[in-house]
Amino acid sequence: MTRRAVQPLPPLHRLLGVVTALVIGCTGCAGTPGGTPLGGRGATLQETAPPLAVQQVRERLAVHDPVVRITAPAPDAVLAEGPWTLDLQVQDWPIGDAGPLGPGPHVVVQIDDEAPRRITAVEEGQASLTLDPLSPGSHRITAYAARPWGEAVKSPQASSRLIVHRLAPLPGSQPAPGSAWMVPVSPDQREATGPIGTREPVLVDWLLWDAPLQHLSPGDDQWRLRITLNGDSVLVDRQTPLWLEGFRPGDNVLMLELLAATGEPLNPPFNAVVRGVRVDPRASGGPWLNGPLSERDLALVLGLPTDAGLESADPEASEEAVAPVGRETKPEPEPEPSVTDDDAAPAEPALSKAGDEVADPGIEADPGVETKPATEPAAPEAMVPEADPAEAGDSGTEAETDRQEPSAGTSPTELSPSNAEEEEPGEAPSPPLTAADQADAA
C-alpha cells in the first residue's frame, strides 16, 4: 500500500463546544475549526454532543479530583518468574459497581496494548492485583481513573504509568524517557461489550503524556492526533474526548496516530494503534446512550445508598398500600385463633366425645363463625372450671352452638344437633338475640 506524503499542517483552532460537525470530504472543513481533512471522498464524520446521561453523571463527578498512583512495583523493576502483584493507591474517586448499568467510576489498568482491566472495588483506598507472568522483556504499565462509560480523567494526578521488565530490559522496545507516550482508551471492543448500534455515537478517547507543550503562543503547535475512520481523517490538537457519528454497519477501521507539527509520526511505533469497531443495526443502545438516568440509577452509578432515597420517598405510599391490605386480611387470620383454642382448651375434646353429632361439617363451614371471632377466646375460660364432664358437654355444646348459630331464631336450649342444620339458613335474628348479644359482649 502506497502512503501519500503529508505536507506540513497549518495551525488548528480549538475544538468548539459539544455540538461541532467535523465533515470530511473533498471540499474541506470550512465549518469545522476542530480539525483539517487529510483525505476521504464523499464520506462524513461528525462530532456530536455527549449523551444526556453522560452529561448528567459528568456534572456530578466534577466535584472529585481523583489521584491514582502505582505503588508497586517500582519503575524499571525487574520482575522474577511467575505471577506478580500490582499495587495501587486511589484517592477521591467513588469507585463502585453499578450492577445492570455496568461499572461506576473505576480505575483501569492496562499492560502494553492489552485489553483494559477495570477495578470497581478498593479497600481503604488501596487495590492489589495478582497478574499473570509477563513475557521476557520490557512492558508498559498504565493505570488511570475512568468515568463509568470508560472515558479517562485527564487531570495530572488521575493517571500513573511506568515501565517494568521481566528477566532483563529490552532496549528500544519502549518509549525513551521523557518522550511522548500515547495510550488509546476508547473504543475497545476486546471486552465483552457486544456490537455498537448504528445510531449510537462512539467515544474516541486517549491519554497522552510528555507531549511537547503548545498553545502557549500563536503558531507554537507541536503535535496533532490524526483520527482515521474507514479512510476519512481528521486532526485534533487538544486532548479532548470526542463523541463521533458516521460509523457504517459492519466492521469499521479506526486508527489513532500521534504526529509532529511537520505531519510525521511522533515517536513511532509506540504512538499509533488500529482498532476494529463493529456496528450492528439490531444492537440496542447502552445505558449511557439513552435519556437522563433516574434518581435511583444515578445514585447507583455514583455509589450512593439507593435504599435511603427510596425509603424517604415512599413512606406515605407504603402506608397507603399497607393499610388496605391490613383491613382485607383481618378476617383471614381469625380462624387460626379458633384452631389454637381447640388445641389449647381442655374441654374441647370433651365436647367431641359427649356429642359427636355436634361436630357437624356444616356448622364448621357456617359463615357465622367468621363473623364472631372476638367471642371465641372467652368461651374456654367459662368451660375450664366445670367439673362434671357430662354437664360440661351439654352446656359447652349449647354455648358452642349459640356462638356458631347467631342467625337462628330459637334460644340455645331449643336447638339440637338435628334442627341446627335445618335452621342454619333460617330467619333473621329475633329480638331475644339482642339480649344474648349483649350478654356475649359483656
MODA-V624835 format. One record per helix or strand. SS is the DSSP state (hx for helix, st for strand). FROM is the first residue (numbers start at 1). LEN is the number of residues. If there is no record, write none. Layout:
{{SS:FROM:LEN} {SS:FROM:LEN}}
//
This chain:
{{st:46:2} {hx:52:10} {st:67:6} {st:78:2} {st:84:8} {st:97:1} {hx:99:3} {st:103:1} {st:106:6} {st:117:3} {st:123:1} {st:126:6} {st:137:10} {st:152:1} {hx:156:3} {st:159:8} {st:181:6} {st:196:1} {st:202:8} {st:223:7} {st:232:5} {st:242:4} {st:250:11} {st:265:1} {st:272:8} {hx:287:3} {hx:295:8} {hx:306:23} {hx:330:15} {hx:347:8} {hx:356:3} {hx:361:4} {hx:368:4} {hx:373:12} {hx:389:16} {hx:412:3} {hx:417:6} {hx:432:10}}
//
